[in-house]
């Protein structure tokens, strides 16, 4: 019998400007940045899994991709989803779905600096 695959336990986005994205996910989204251990990535603690923003892989031209992350859903939990929403709005971040009460509590979606859609939800 084959071993069971579990996870995801690590998610990363390839980004155009890692410093800009690192600041965005640290200061506006509120993720906890971990000590730098990879020269090509910035890693954050995201509960049971790690999340990273990284330099593009060799041969990847992010500007040639019409919409980064299209069709992929990445969700983060924050008990204060309303507060995160307010920070993002104040910073001029595009909100693609305004806050509403859903199956995971208050939730909303926004575009990160590279245009990836990310959802924040309040109920774990």
N, C-alpha and C positions, 0 to 999 in steps of 0.2 A: 504494500500500500504506500502511495506517495505521501510525503509530508504535506500538511495543510499550509497554505499561504495565508498570512494575516496582514493586517494593515489597512490603510496606508499608515506608515509610521514616520514618513518624511515626505514633505511636499516642497517643491521649489519652483519659482518663476524665473525664467531668464529675462533680464531687464536691460534697458538701454543705458541707464546711469545708476549704478549700484549705490552711490552715495545719496542721490536724491531719493531712491526707493527705500533705503535703510532709514533715512530720516523720517520719511512718510510713515512707514510701518511702526517705527519707534514712537514718534511724538504724536501723530494724529490717530493712528489706529490703536495704539497702546500695547503693542506686543513687547515682550521682554527680550532685549538683545542679549545673546550669549557671547562669551569671550571669543574673539576672532581666532579661529584655528585653521581656516581655509583661505588662502589668498585670493580665491575666485568667488567667494560667497560670504554673505552675512547671514547668520543663522539666528532664529528667534525661538524661544520656548513658546509652544502653542498648546499647552495642556498635555494630552497623551501623545502628541506627535510633535515633531519639529517642523518649522517652516523656514524657508530660506529664499532670499533673492540672490541671484547669481549672475555672473557675467555670461554672455551667450557661449554656447559650445562652439568649438571651431567649425567654421563653415556655415553657421547660422546667421542669416541677415534678418534681424527683427523688423527692419523697415520694409522688407519685401512681403511681410505677412500682413494681410488686410486688417485682421482684428485678433490681437493676441488673446489667447484663452477662450475664444468663442466656443460655446457649447460645454464648457467645463465649469462646474460649480465648486467654489471653495468657500466654506463658511467658518467663521470664528465666533466663539461665544464670549459675551461680555455682559455681566449682570446690568450694567449701565449702558445699554444700547442707545438710549435716548441721549446720553451725554456724548457718546462717540459720534452720533449723528450730528449733534450741535457743533462739535469741534470741526468735523469735516465740512459742514455747510459754511461755517465761519471762515474756513481756509479756501473756500471756492471750489471744493472737490465736487465733480459731477455726481449727483445722486440719480441712479437709474430706476430705483423703486423706493418711493417714500415709505416711512415707517408705517407698519400695520400690525395688528395682532394676528399671528399665524399659529401653526401647530407648535412652534418653538418659541412662543412668546412674541414680544415686540421684535420685529425684524425689518431690515432695510438693506438695500444693495447700492454700491457705489463703484466708480471706476478709479483704479489706482493710476499712478503716473504713466504707466504704459498702456492703459486702456482695459486692463483685465477687470472683469466684474467680480466683486467680492461681496459676500453677505455677512452681516453681523446679526446675531440673534441673542435674546436675553435669557432664554430658558434652556438649561442643559439637558 
